[in-house]
Amino acid sequence: MYTRTKLHIPGSELQIGDLAKDEITGFEGIVTTHSRHLTGCDTIWLASQTEVHDGRSVDRCFDILRLELVQSNPMDVKGFPENVEPAG
């Protein structure tokens, strides 16, 4: 059985695979990466589902506090098997 709980981002309602939107720019995309910096800043990378440049999806990085959840898991990401630990 697969679970998305290991894709949860601590302190946020977002998970990897969710559709999120930046409140300031309006940029919308799938959450692909979460980074926690030494300074305490959490950033999230969003990959656009509509914007393409040179045949590749456009992705941008945002402060986690600027993002709002648009749709939970629209691509039906299954996550990890329950018995497999993520690397690291």
N, C-alpha and C positions, 0 to 999 in steps of 0.2 A: 504494500500500500504506500502511496506517495503522500507527502504532506508539504504544505507551503510554510509551515511555522518557522523553518530554518531560513526562510527568505524574508522574514520580518525585519524591519529596520527599527532598532530600539528608540523609544521616545517619539515615534511617529505612527500614524495610521497606515503609512505606505508600506508596500512590500515589493520586492523585485517582481516585475511582470505586470504591475498596475499601470493604468493610464493616468498621468498626472499633468497638471497645468501650472505654469508659472503665473502668479497673480499680477506681476508687473508687466511683463512683455506679452503674455498670452500664449507663449510657446507651449505646445502640447506634445507629449510623447510618452513612450513606454519607459518605465524605470528599469535601467539596465545595470547601474552600478551605484553603490553607496561607499563613500570615503569618509573616514573619521580622521581629522588632522590633529597634530599635536597641540594646536592652539585651541582645540575644542570645537572647531567649526565642522559641521557635517554637511557634505555636499552630495548631490544626487545627479547622475547623468541621465538625461532623457533622450531617447532616439525617436525622431519624428516618424510618423507613419505616412506623412504626405509630402514633406519637403525632401527633395533629392538633389544632390550636387555631384556631378561626374559619375552618375550611376550608383551612388552610395547614399544611404540614409543620413540625413543631417542629425548630429547629436550635439547637445549643449549641456553645460554643467551649471547647476543652480544651488544656492543655499537652501537647505531643507526647509527652513521656516517660510520661504516664499512659495512653496508648492502646496497645491490642494489636490485631493483625490477626485478624479473625474469618473473612473470606472475601475472596479476591482477585477483584476485578472482577465482582460478582454481576449487575450490570446490563449487562454486556458493552459497556462504554465502548470505543469504537474508538480514541480518541486523535486525534492530528493526522496528516495526510499527512506522509510523511517529508521532502518538499521544502518544507514551510511552516514558517517560524520563528514561535514564539509572539510576541505583542506585547510590547513593553517591551524 
